[in-house]
Amino acid sequence: PVVWTIETSRPPVVGEEVELIIRARIASRWIAYSSDFKGDLGPQPTDFQFSPPASFQLIGKIVPVGAKPGRDKTWETDYAYFSERAEFRQRVKVLALPLAGAVRIKGQLCNEAEGTCSLLNERLTW
């Protein structure tokens, strides 16, 4: 139900900062949760685990772009989510070229029409 892609905000240059832009195309009637809420109970936020990179250094936390607010009535908790498309941005300092790495994306996807959810566990490389 989701297809991930990754690109940089501009061509990388050693010693400079760029953003890694991680996008998702989400199937109709499915939602993907954002990364900026606590998931103690109920909906689980999307988590990005970058492999120890040799070509870049992470700067700050990943930032979701344009997530919608929601409220889970069963768990009585607030969350943020995406439908159709999702975007996350991670600033990095370029240490070497080519800029290459991997990220493990974990979280939860839900189909609103069916009332079902599935776990997300994908590896994206560039």
Beta strands, then each sheet from edge to edge (+ up, - down):
strand 1: 2-8
strand 2: 17-26
strand 3: 30-33
strand 4: 47-50
strand 5: 56-64
strand 6: 68-72
strand 7: 77-83
strand 8: 85-94
strand 9: 102-111
strand 10: 116-125
sheet 1: 1+ 2- 8+ 5-
sheet 2: 4+ 9- 3+ 7- 6+
sheet 3: 4+ 9- 10+
end
